[in-house]
Amino acid sequence: MMASKGKGGPIVPFLLGAAVATVFLVFIFSDQKARQPLETSPFKTKHQFAAPLDSPNFEIKINKTSIQAGNRVPKKQSHANQTSDDQHLQDMLRKVALDDHTIIMTSVNEAWAAPNSLLDSFFESFRVGEGTERFLKHIFVVALDAKAYQRCKSLHPYCYFLKQEGVDLSEAQSYMKNVYLDLVWSKLKLQQRILELGYNLLFTDVDIAWLRDPFEHITVAPHISTSSDFYFGNPDDLGNYPNTGFIYFKSCKKNIKVMDYWHKSRKRFPKNHDQFVFNEIKNEIVSKFGVRMKFLDTTRISGFCQLGRDLNKIATVHMTCCVGLESKLFDMKRIIEDWRSYLTHPQWERQQAGKIQWRFEGGRCIH
């Protein structure tokens, strides 16, 4: 008995030890597998310009709220400290976003949202444009005062009231007045929040006529694609003059930092609007954050500062280099009328470049 016990003794502990180790390894690998994030496939739509975020799984800390921004589909947040307003924003963004998680955002005050004012003409341009009506249900309208919000809700399902404490943004503000500056700067923090939530963002001023799909001219490589007041032929040339009234931001960590830097740079230029500041810091943005910026050709993404003449190429027309609500509205209505007239001509006649033109005579700002 003693000899048998001595012979089998080393084997039994060895087998018991191997069994325990095996159970331990199975437990460890099962635990790691459970912790791995689920993989999601990107949505495939007609517009494939939206690139993945810089990192497959990064987290952004905002007011003690951790937001998973790696997946293309923004996830519902259930943090106890999240405000109801922010939850309302997230709910609306999920409904209004394009399939590739792009938000088309515009902003209005009471004067711009009034009956027969800019908001009505803005919506009308989508209805008469070629292939643009489908975007109407994806426009996120930010109201800057209560009356604008009420008017917007009577027209459109996706209106968001951006409350500004102690600031009256309801009237048509003169260019460069303090209240006007508050108006144009007020939207930047909201734009930053949209990027933080994992959405791409295309901001469009409400005094822009959408006549064709502008996304066809926004490519995958740049982090930022901006319209131009003055475009000199090279889309990568920082010497072009940007117009931030039509600007696209890819959702990524770099652009979130850019947006924050842009907003904070107001202190350096306290009496200037956001577009002026963006132009002043564009070189800093590129060098500091490593973003690529593309300037959109004015023959297609156009405006009155440098108006594209060929209606066969035009996608959008911005009432730039035009001061005053009345003048902007007058010329915007004429642009839409000219577009309607253009569409009545047969295709062969339209294709003759330069044959069908905008009406310049009698306009307020168009030139």
Sequence and secondary structure as in RCSB ss.txt:
>XXXX:A:sequence
MMASKGKGGPIVPFLLGAAVATVFLVFIFSDQKARQPLETSPFKTKHQFAAPLDSPNFEIKINKTSIQAGNRVPK
KQSHANQTSDDQHLQDMLRKVALDDHTIIMTSVNEAWAAPNSLLDSFFESFRVGEGTERFLKHIFVVALDAKAYQ
RCKSLHPYCYFLKQEGVDLSEAQSYMKNVYLDLVWSKLKLQQRILELGYNLLFTDVDIAWLRDPFEHITVAPHIS
TSSDFYFGNPDDLGNYPNTGFIYFKSCKKNIKVMDYWHKSRKRFPKNHDQFVFNEIKNEIVSKFGVRMKFLDTTR
ISGFCQLGRDLNKIATVHMTCCVGLESKLFDMKRIIEDWRSYLTHPQWERQQAGKIQWRFEGGRCIH
>XXXX:A:secstr
 HHHHHHHTTHHHHHHHHHHHHHHHHHHHHHHHHHS         S       SSSS EEEETTEEEE SSSS  
    TT  HHHHHHHHHHHHHS TTSEEEEEEE HHHHSTTSHHHHHHHHHHHSTT GGGGGGEEEEESSHHHHH
HHHTT S EEE   TT    S   TT HHHHHHHHHHHHHHHHHHHTT EEEEE TTEEE S GGGG  SS SEE
EEEEE  S TT TTSEEEEEEEEE  SHHHHHHHHHHHHGGGGSTTS HHHHHHHHHHHHHHHH   EEE  TTT
EEEGGG    TTT  EEE  S  SHHHHHHHHHHHHHHHHHHHHS HHHHTSTTSS    TT SS  
